[in-house]
Amino acid sequence: MRQVFVATLCGMLLAAPAAHALICEPQSVVADFWRYQERAEAYLPVWGKFTRISAQGKGDADLSTLGAETKFSVYTATFTGFRASGTGFDDPIETEVTLVFPDFSMIGGGYDTADAVDQLPGLEGLVWLMQTGDGYQVTAELCSLLIDTDPAHQKPLLKCLDGKACPKPG
């Protein structure tokens, strides 16, 4: 009995860091701003919608931040909308985007984000486009929205981009 207790306790302690990594913070456009600022890649916040979405295939990806290897689906789409400027989201943009949808179903409580592609047509909102050598890419993540459809989030984001009242979550 004692061996079972010790084995269970050790298992819980070893699993704790991985489980902690999967705890999602409450959704916030300000938290998203800071998260994208801290990444090595450059991100462009835009407001608009995806059209002409087409499947490109499946593959494997190393999602080492999750300690897992997972499958993912790749799509291309046209993003039409506006970049943020000093006066709002009013700088027109139309560009091709690579959409990457990882399958997080192997993680307890996770899901296959590839199903989210069916929900994109008709949605308009805030998207963070990652700048790559080949153009722009958007990757569905476990703890954030691919497209934030709440127009009330534009104003706080514009304040962050302008260097005003944008408290860093702690």
ChimeraX commands (.cxc) that place a marker at each C-alpha (Angstrom):
marker #1 position 0.00,0.00,0.00 radius 0.5
marker #1 position 2.84,2.36,0.89 radius 0.5
marker #1 position 4.47,1.72,-2.53 radius 0.5
marker #1 position 1.23,2.65,-4.32 radius 0.5
marker #1 position 0.99,5.88,-2.31 radius 0.5
marker #1 position 4.63,6.80,-3.07 radius 0.5
marker #1 position 4.22,5.96,-6.77 radius 0.5
marker #1 position 1.04,8.04,-6.97 radius 0.5
marker #1 position 2.66,10.98,-5.18 radius 0.5
marker #1 position 5.71,10.85,-7.48 radius 0.5
marker #1 position 3.46,10.72,-10.53 radius 0.5
marker #1 position 1.52,13.76,-9.33 radius 0.5
marker #1 position 4.72,15.73,-8.71 radius 0.5
marker #1 position 6.13,14.87,-12.13 radius 0.5
marker #1 position 2.86,15.74,-13.88 radius 0.5
marker #1 position 2.40,19.06,-12.06 radius 0.5
marker #1 position 4.70,21.17,-14.30 radius 0.5
marker #1 position 3.04,19.87,-17.47 radius 0.5
marker #1 position -0.44,20.47,-16.05 radius 0.5
marker #1 position 0.56,23.94,-14.89 radius 0.5
marker #1 position 1.68,24.80,-18.43 radius 0.5
marker #1 position -1.82,24.02,-19.69 radius 0.5
marker #1 position -3.63,26.40,-17.35 radius 0.5
marker #1 position -5.00,29.19,-19.51 radius 0.5
marker #1 position -5.17,32.77,-18.30 radius 0.5
marker #1 position -8.49,34.60,-18.70 radius 0.5
marker #1 position -8.92,35.94,-22.25 radius 0.5
marker #1 position -7.86,39.59,-22.51 radius 0.5
marker #1 position -6.80,41.71,-25.46 radius 0.5
marker #1 position -4.22,43.44,-23.20 radius 0.5
marker #1 position -2.77,40.08,-22.11 radius 0.5
marker #1 position -2.66,39.04,-25.79 radius 0.5
marker #1 position -0.82,42.26,-26.65 radius 0.5
marker #1 position 1.88,41.55,-24.06 radius 0.5
marker #1 position 2.15,37.88,-25.01 radius 0.5
marker #1 position 2.76,38.76,-28.67 radius 0.5
marker #1 position 5.21,41.53,-27.69 radius 0.5
marker #1 position 7.33,39.03,-25.76 radius 0.5
marker #1 position 7.66,36.54,-28.62 radius 0.5
marker #1 position 10.66,36.47,-30.94 radius 0.5
marker #1 position 8.46,36.65,-34.05 radius 0.5
marker #1 position 6.87,39.92,-35.23 radius 0.5
marker #1 position 3.05,40.11,-35.06 radius 0.5
marker #1 position 0.71,42.53,-36.80 radius 0.5
marker #1 position -2.71,43.16,-35.23 radius 0.5
marker #1 position -5.41,43.54,-37.87 radius 0.5
marker #1 position -9.22,43.73,-37.93 radius 0.5
marker #1 position -11.10,41.95,-40.70 radius 0.5
marker #1 position -12.11,38.55,-42.03 radius 0.5
marker #1 position -10.84,35.44,-43.82 radius 0.5
marker #1 position -12.17,34.49,-47.25 radius 0.5
marker #1 position -11.23,31.90,-49.90 radius 0.5
marker #1 position -10.13,29.33,-47.31 radius 0.5
marker #1 position -8.66,26.18,-48.82 radius 0.5
marker #1 position -7.02,23.09,-47.32 radius 0.5
marker #1 position -3.33,22.53,-48.00 radius 0.5
marker #1 position -2.75,19.30,-46.09 radius 0.5
marker #1 position -1.71,17.70,-42.83 radius 0.5
marker #1 position 1.63,17.28,-41.14 radius 0.5
marker #1 position 3.49,16.87,-37.87 radius 0.5
marker #1 position 4.72,19.74,-35.71 radius 0.5
marker #1 position 6.98,19.87,-32.68 radius 0.5
marker #1 position 5.10,21.87,-30.08 radius 0.5
marker #1 position 7.91,21.65,-27.54 radius 0.5
marker #1 position 6.31,24.35,-25.37 radius 0.5
marker #1 position 3.59,21.81,-24.63 radius 0.5
marker #1 position 5.99,18.90,-24.32 radius 0.5
marker #1 position 4.15,17.12,-27.09 radius 0.5
marker #1 position 4.30,16.34,-30.74 radius 0.5
marker #1 position 1.03,16.78,-32.54 radius 0.5
marker #1 position -0.63,16.66,-35.92 radius 0.5
marker #1 position -1.80,19.83,-37.59 radius 0.5
marker #1 position -3.84,20.94,-40.59 radius 0.5
marker #1 position -2.73,23.74,-42.91 radius 0.5
marker #1 position -5.00,26.05,-44.90 radius 0.5
marker #1 position -4.49,29.16,-46.97 radius 0.5
marker #1 position -6.88,32.08,-46.90 radius 0.5
marker #1 position -7.18,35.67,-47.96 radius 0.5
marker #1 position -7.38,38.15,-45.10 radius 0.5
marker #1 position -9.20,41.37,-45.92 radius 0.5
marker #1 position -9.42,44.15,-43.37 radius 0.5
marker #1 position -7.46,46.92,-41.73 radius 0.5
marker #1 position -4.16,47.42,-39.89 radius 0.5
marker #1 position -4.07,49.58,-36.81 radius 0.5
marker #1 position -2.90,53.15,-37.29 radius 0.5
marker #1 position -2.73,56.12,-34.93 radius 0.5
marker #1 position -6.42,56.83,-35.52 radius 0.5
marker #1 position -7.87,53.30,-35.43 radius 0.5
marker #1 position -8.12,50.24,-37.64 radius 0.5
marker #1 position -8.23,52.22,-40.88 radius 0.5
marker #1 position -5.20,51.21,-42.96 radius 0.5
marker #1 position -6.52,48.73,-45.60 radius 0.5
marker #1 position -4.83,45.35,-45.99 radius 0.5
marker #1 position -5.54,42.33,-48.19 radius 0.5
marker #1 position -3.04,39.50,-48.01 radius 0.5
marker #1 position -2.69,35.74,-48.30 radius 0.5
marker #1 position -2.33,33.99,-44.94 radius 0.5
marker #1 position -1.27,30.48,-43.96 radius 0.5
marker #1 position -3.58,29.09,-41.25 radius 0.5
marker #1 position -2.20,26.33,-38.99 radius 0.5
marker #1 position -4.61,24.31,-36.85 radius 0.5
marker #1 position -2.88,21.94,-34.37 radius 0.5
marker #1 position -4.72,18.92,-32.99 radius 0.5
marker #1 position -4.68,19.34,-29.20 radius 0.5
marker #1 position -7.07,16.44,-28.60 radius 0.5
marker #1 position -4.25,14.30,-27.19 radius 0.5
marker #1 position -3.97,16.72,-24.24 radius 0.5
marker #1 position -6.52,16.16,-21.46 radius 0.5
marker #1 position -9.36,18.59,-22.06 radius 0.5
marker #1 position -7.87,19.61,-25.41 radius 0.5
marker #1 position -9.56,19.63,-28.78 radius 0.5
marker #1 position -8.89,19.38,-32.48 radius 0.5
marker #1 position -8.59,23.00,-33.60 radius 0.5
marker #1 position -8.87,21.96,-37.24 radius 0.5
marker #1 position -12.65,21.98,-36.68 radius 0.5
marker #1 position -12.37,25.73,-36.05 radius 0.5
marker #1 position -11.72,26.42,-39.74 radius 0.5
marker #1 position -15.40,25.71,-40.44 radius 0.5
marker #1 position -16.35,28.58,-38.12 radius 0.5
marker #1 position -14.18,31.24,-39.81 radius 0.5
marker #1 position -16.36,32.23,-42.80 radius 0.5
marker #1 position -18.54,35.15,-41.78 radius 0.5
marker #1 position -16.52,36.05,-38.67 radius 0.5
marker #1 position -14.94,39.48,-38.50 radius 0.5
marker #1 position -12.56,40.49,-35.76 radius 0.5
marker #1 position -9.09,41.04,-34.40 radius 0.5
marker #1 position -6.37,38.69,-35.68 radius 0.5
marker #1 position -2.66,38.61,-34.89 radius 0.5
marker #1 position -0.76,37.92,-38.13 radius 0.5
marker #1 position 2.72,36.49,-37.58 radius 0.5
marker #1 position 5.18,37.86,-40.12 radius 0.5
marker #1 position 7.27,35.13,-41.76 radius 0.5
marker #1 position 9.74,35.06,-44.63 radius 0.5
marker #1 position 6.89,33.80,-46.84 radius 0.5
marker #1 position 4.21,36.28,-45.77 radius 0.5
marker #1 position 1.79,35.93,-42.87 radius 0.5
marker #1 position 0.76,33.00,-40.70 radius 0.5
marker #1 position -1.88,32.50,-38.00 radius 0.5
marker #1 position -1.68,29.48,-35.69 radius 0.5
marker #1 position -4.63,28.38,-33.56 radius 0.5
marker #1 position -3.50,28.17,-29.95 radius 0.5
marker #1 position -4.89,26.25,-27.01 radius 0.5
marker #1 position -5.48,29.30,-24.80 radius 0.5
marker #1 position -6.36,32.15,-27.14 radius 0.5
marker #1 position -8.84,33.00,-29.85 radius 0.5
marker #1 position -7.85,32.77,-33.50 radius 0.5
marker #1 position -10.18,35.70,-34.20 radius 0.5
marker #1 position -11.51,38.00,-31.46 radius 0.5
marker #1 position -14.91,39.21,-32.67 radius 0.5
marker #1 position -15.60,41.70,-29.85 radius 0.5
marker #1 position -15.37,45.26,-31.30 radius 0.5
marker #1 position -15.00,46.63,-27.75 radius 0.5
marker #1 position -11.46,45.16,-27.74 radius 0.5
marker #1 position -10.26,47.55,-30.46 radius 0.5
marker #1 position -9.94,50.56,-28.15 radius 0.5
marker #1 position -7.84,48.88,-25.41 radius 0.5
marker #1 position -5.55,47.40,-28.07 radius 0.5
marker #1 position -5.08,50.77,-29.77 radius 0.5
marker #1 position -4.11,52.25,-26.38 radius 0.5
marker #1 position -1.51,49.51,-25.96 radius 0.5
marker #1 position -0.14,50.08,-29.45 radius 0.5
marker #1 position 0.05,53.82,-28.71 radius 0.5
marker #1 position 1.95,53.20,-25.44 radius 0.5
marker #1 position -0.92,54.39,-23.22 radius 0.5
marker #1 position -2.70,52.67,-20.30 radius 0.5
marker #1 position -1.73,49.09,-21.01 radius 0.5
marker #1 position -0.97,47.38,-17.72 radius 0.5
marker #1 position 1.18,44.28,-18.03 radius 0.5
marker #1 position -0.56,41.31,-16.41 radius 0.5
marker #1 position 1.34,39.96,-13.45 radius 0.5
marker link #1:1,2 radius 0.2
marker link #1:2,3 radius 0.2
marker link #1:3,4 radius 0.2
marker link #1:4,5 radius 0.2
marker link #1:5,6 radius 0.2
marker link #1:6,7 radius 0.2
marker link #1:7,8 radius 0.2
marker link #1:8,9 radius 0.2
marker link #1:9,10 radius 0.2
marker link #1:10,11 radius 0.2
marker link #1:11,12 radius 0.2
marker link #1:12,13 radius 0.2
marker link #1:13,14 radius 0.2
marker link #1:14,15 radius 0.2
marker link #1:15,16 radius 0.2
marker link #1:16,17 radius 0.2
marker link #1:17,18 radius 0.2
marker link #1:18,19 radius 0.2
marker link #1:19,20 radius 0.2
marker link #1:20,21 radius 0.2
marker link #1:21,22 radius 0.2
marker link #1:22,23 radius 0.2
marker link #1:23,24 radius 0.2
marker link #1:24,25 radius 0.2
marker link #1:25,26 radius 0.2
marker link #1:26,27 radius 0.2
marker link #1:27,28 radius 0.2
marker link #1:28,29 radius 0.2
marker link #1:29,30 radius 0.2
marker link #1:30,31 radius 0.2
marker link #1:31,32 radius 0.2
marker link #1:32,33 radius 0.2
marker link #1:33,34 radius 0.2
marker link #1:34,35 radius 0.2
marker link #1:35,36 radius 0.2
marker link #1:36,37 radius 0.2
marker link #1:37,38 radius 0.2
marker link #1:38,39 radius 0.2
marker link #1:39,40 radius 0.2
marker link #1:40,41 radius 0.2
marker link #1:41,42 radius 0.2
marker link #1:42,43 radius 0.2
marker link #1:43,44 radius 0.2
marker link #1:44,45 radius 0.2
marker link #1:45,46 radius 0.2
marker link #1:46,47 radius 0.2
marker link #1:47,48 radius 0.2
marker link #1:48,49 radius 0.2
marker link #1:49,50 radius 0.2
marker link #1:50,51 radius 0.2
marker link #1:51,52 radius 0.2
marker link #1:52,53 radius 0.2
marker link #1:53,54 radius 0.2
marker link #1:54,55 radius 0.2
marker link #1:55,56 radius 0.2
marker link #1:56,57 radius 0.2
marker link #1:57,58 radius 0.2
marker link #1:58,59 radius 0.2
marker link #1:59,60 radius 0.2
marker link #1:60,61 radius 0.2
marker link #1:61,62 radius 0.2
marker link #1:62,63 radius 0.2
marker link #1:63,64 radius 0.2
marker link #1:64,65 radius 0.2
marker link #1:65,66 radius 0.2
marker link #1:66,67 radius 0.2
marker link #1:67,68 radius 0.2
marker link #1:68,69 radius 0.2
marker link #1:69,70 radius 0.2
marker link #1:70,71 radius 0.2
marker link #1:71,72 radius 0.2
marker link #1:72,73 radius 0.2
marker link #1:73,74 radius 0.2
marker link #1:74,75 radius 0.2
marker link #1:75,76 radius 0.2
marker link #1:76,77 radius 0.2
marker link #1:77,78 radius 0.2
marker link #1:78,79 radius 0.2
marker link #1:79,80 radius 0.2
marker link #1:80,81 radius 0.2
marker link #1:81,82 radius 0.2
marker link #1:82,83 radius 0.2
marker link #1:83,84 radius 0.2
marker link #1:84,85 radius 0.2
marker link #1:85,86 radius 0.2
marker link #1:86,87 radius 0.2
marker link #1:87,88 radius 0.2
marker link #1:88,89 radius 0.2
marker link #1:89,90 radius 0.2
marker link #1:90,91 radius 0.2
marker link #1:91,92 radius 0.2
marker link #1:92,93 radius 0.2
marker link #1:93,94 radius 0.2
marker link #1:94,95 radius 0.2
marker link #1:95,96 radius 0.2
marker link #1:96,97 radius 0.2
marker link #1:97,98 radius 0.2
marker link #1:98,99 radius 0.2
marker link #1:99,100 radius 0.2
marker link #1:100,101 radius 0.2
marker link #1:101,102 radius 0.2
marker link #1:102,103 radius 0.2
marker link #1:103,104 radius 0.2
marker link #1:104,105 radius 0.2
marker link #1:105,106 radius 0.2
marker link #1:106,107 radius 0.2
marker link #1:107,108 radius 0.2
marker link #1:108,109 radius 0.2
marker link #1:109,110 radius 0.2
marker link #1:110,111 radius 0.2
marker link #1:111,112 radius 0.2
marker link #1:112,113 radius 0.2
marker link #1:113,114 radius 0.2
marker link #1:114,115 radius 0.2
marker link #1:115,116 radius 0.2
marker link #1:116,117 radius 0.2
marker link #1:117,118 radius 0.2
marker link #1:118,119 radius 0.2
marker link #1:119,120 radius 0.2
marker link #1:120,121 radius 0.2
marker link #1:121,122 radius 0.2
marker link #1:122,123 radius 0.2
marker link #1:123,124 radius 0.2
marker link #1:124,125 radius 0.2
marker link #1:125,126 radius 0.2
marker link #1:126,127 radius 0.2
marker link #1:127,128 radius 0.2
marker link #1:128,129 radius 0.2
marker link #1:129,130 radius 0.2
marker link #1:130,131 radius 0.2
marker link #1:131,132 radius 0.2
marker link #1:132,133 radius 0.2
marker link #1:133,134 radius 0.2
marker link #1:134,135 radius 0.2
marker link #1:135,136 radius 0.2
marker link #1:136,137 radius 0.2
marker link #1:137,138 radius 0.2
marker link #1:138,139 radius 0.2
marker link #1:139,140 radius 0.2
marker link #1:140,141 radius 0.2
marker link #1:141,142 radius 0.2
marker link #1:142,143 radius 0.2
marker link #1:143,144 radius 0.2
marker link #1:144,145 radius 0.2
marker link #1:145,146 radius 0.2
marker link #1:146,147 radius 0.2
marker link #1:147,148 radius 0.2
marker link #1:148,149 radius 0.2
marker link #1:149,150 radius 0.2
marker link #1:150,151 radius 0.2
marker link #1:151,152 radius 0.2
marker link #1:152,153 radius 0.2
marker link #1:153,154 radius 0.2
marker link #1:154,155 radius 0.2
marker link #1:155,156 radius 0.2
marker link #1:156,157 radius 0.2
marker link #1:157,158 radius 0.2
marker link #1:158,159 radius 0.2
marker link #1:159,160 radius 0.2
marker link #1:160,161 radius 0.2
marker link #1:161,162 radius 0.2
marker link #1:162,163 radius 0.2
marker link #1:163,164 radius 0.2
marker link #1:164,165 radius 0.2
marker link #1:165,166 radius 0.2
marker link #1:166,167 radius 0.2
marker link #1:167,168 radius 0.2
marker link #1:168,169 radius 0.2
marker link #1:169,170 radius 0.2
view
